[in-house]
Amino acid sequence: MGEEAIPFAMLIIPIVIGMGYDAVTGIFNNIYFDTNCFATSWMNPFSVAIAQGVSGIPAFIRSNTLEYLCGHFYSFLV
């Protein structure tokens, strides 16, 4: 889990427990949404610009595809 997700765990876990689930489900939600949002982030500078620059691919060449995937995953979550 990324350290940026730790404060969200303190918010999400009480909400999930209040909905009738256990704390493990809250931790899973926190880890799942943190990793999913990082993996589908089309504006993350490391994932896109730096990694494509290191590999020799022009930066943001596939931004339309990444925008589609990001929208698809977020609509699936809703």
Stockholm file with secondary structure:
# STOCKHOLM 1.0

chainA/1-78         MGEEAIPFAMLIIPIVIGMGYDAVTGIFNNIYFDTNCFATSWMNPFSVAIAQGVSGIPAFIRSNTLEYLCGHFYSFLV
#=GR chainA/1-78 SS CCGGGHHHHHHHHHHHHHTTCCHHHHHHHHHHHHHHHHHTCSSCTIIIIIHHHHHTCCTTTTHHHHHHHHHHHHHHHC
#=GC SS_cons        CCGGGHHHHHHHHHHHHHTTCCHHHHHHHHHHHHHHHHHTCSSCTIIIIIHHHHHTCCTTTTHHHHHHHHHHHHHHHC
//
